[in-house]
Amino acid sequence: MVDIKGILATAIDNKASDVHVNVGMPPVLRKNTELFDLDLPPVTSEEAEEMVLAMVGPERFKVFQENRDLDFSTSIDSGDRFRVNAHYQRETVAVSFRVIPNLVFSLDDLHLPPIARELTDLPRGLVLVTGHTGSGKSTTLAAMVGVINDKYRKRIITIEDPVEYVIENRNSMIEQREIGSDCPRFESGLRHALRQDPDIIMVGEMRDLETTSFTITAAETGHLVFSTLHTINAAQTIERIIDIYPAAQQNQVRAMLANTLQAVISQTLFRRIDEPGMVPCVEILLCTSAVRNCIRENRIYEIPNIIETSRRLGMQTLDNSIHDMYSKGYVDREEAIMRSSNPGKMEKLLAPANEFEVVQSVETDN
């Protein structure tokens, strides 16, 4: 039988971010975006099934066999926790583990801009953190909840699939509900959360129409709501939310979103060059009256220009953030150029500083 706890302990010792188990291969670690095979025998089909059964028990294993996918969390004796997705591929069981750090990072640790802290002072409305899978959305949300936990006496309810960061009560009272064990579905958890006297609600992901609808309703009823979406920028985030709804409801949703949305943080992780690890580069959209009008009147295409011209308010484009992280010596120049939204413009933006450095170096040598 595969010693999954030993494999997960190895991942922690090696500071890996993920562990992947596929039948016919040895387990694989991901560390700083690269994959490494463990020096172990290939996993058999029977071992993969036994692994999942041991983690979830017979009842949830039956659900997994029916749905062919299951999200849950697990831990090892050291107390380290993992987000887990079990799934099928080529008719065999496969498992992906994501390491969940025990420590909830601060916003300063994450190098997020000061406006992220200011958003935790909002009395109500919807704040979204977006990005592709593995971009650190949950880490950012946990850091923002941590700020509120330290600063305010609030009742916070989180609905997650699964619970990732375990947040201890400090000034605030925090309930963390996990889909599958504490409540059956996001929409059910959200519906009942509104009757549980929350000040703040955190929804792990707005993944479908029902969840999105209940999330926006929670924000409309005067709560501060945090959630995530798998989108790459603010404009796409707004379009995705509206497109989830049937065409006949989209005008109404634009009005609701214009009234409730407070901010969108869209982030992308970059490998650090100054030390091991990753750093997020982020686009920030704040819902000013101009932005609300764009949402209401379906002029979403104007939002990138508003972000570009509103830096004094705390907004920034992804390219603004990439340039800032490059200037601080955190990210590689080639990666900064390649992953920017306008590589040609970014290359020109970074060139003068480099040319100045070359001139200074020549003058010093002479």
Stockholm file with secondary structure:
# STOCKHOLM 1.0

chainA/1-366         MVDIKGILATAIDNKASDVHVNVGMPPVLRKNTELFDLDLPPVTSEEAEEMVLAMVGPERFKVFQENRDLDFSTSIDSGDRFRVNAHYQRETVAVSFRVIPNLVFSLDDLHLPPIARELTDLPRGLVLVTGHTGSGKSTTLAAMVGVINDKYRKRIITIEDPVEYVIENRNSMIEQREIGSDCPRFESGLRHALRQDPDIIMVGEMRDLETTSFTITAAETGHLVFSTLHTINAAQTIERIIDIYPAAQQNQVRAMLANTLQAVISQTLFRRIDEPGMVPCVEILLCTSAVRNCIRENRIYEIPNIIETSRRLGMQTLDNSIHDMYSKGYVDREEAIMRSSNPGKMEKLLAPANEFEVVQSVETDN
#=GR chainA/1-366 SS CCCHHHHHHHHHHTTCSEEEECBTSCCEEEETTEEEECSSCCBCHHHHHHHHHHHHHHHHHHHHHHHSEEEEEEECTTSCEEEEEEEEETTEEEEEEEEECSSCCCTTTTTCCTHHHHHTTCSSEEEEEECSTTSSHHHHHHHHHHHHHHHCCCEEEEEESSCCSCCCCSSSEEEEEEBTTTBSCHHHHHHHHTTSCCSEEEESCCCSHHHHHHHHHHHHTTCEEEEEESCSSHHHHHHHHHHHSCGGGHHHHHHHHHHHEEEEEEEEEEECSSSSSEEEEEEEEECCHHHHHHHHTTCGGGHHHHHHTCGGGTCBCHHHHHHHHHHTTCSCHHHHHHTSSSHHHHHHHHHHHHHHHHHHHHHHHC
#=GC SS_cons         CCCHHHHHHHHHHTTCSEEEECBTSCCEEEETTEEEECSSCCBCHHHHHHHHHHHHHHHHHHHHHHHSEEEEEEECTTSCEEEEEEEEETTEEEEEEEEECSSCCCTTTTTCCTHHHHHTTCSSEEEEEECSTTSSHHHHHHHHHHHHHHHCCCEEEEEESSCCSCCCCSSSEEEEEEBTTTBSCHHHHHHHHTTSCCSEEEESCCCSHHHHHHHHHHHHTTCEEEEEESCSSHHHHHHHHHHHSCGGGHHHHHHHHHHHEEEEEEEEEEECSSSSSEEEEEEEEECCHHHHHHHHTTCGGGHHHHHHTCGGGTCBCHHHHHHHHHHTTCSCHHHHHHTSSSHHHHHHHHHHHHHHHHHHHHHHHC
//
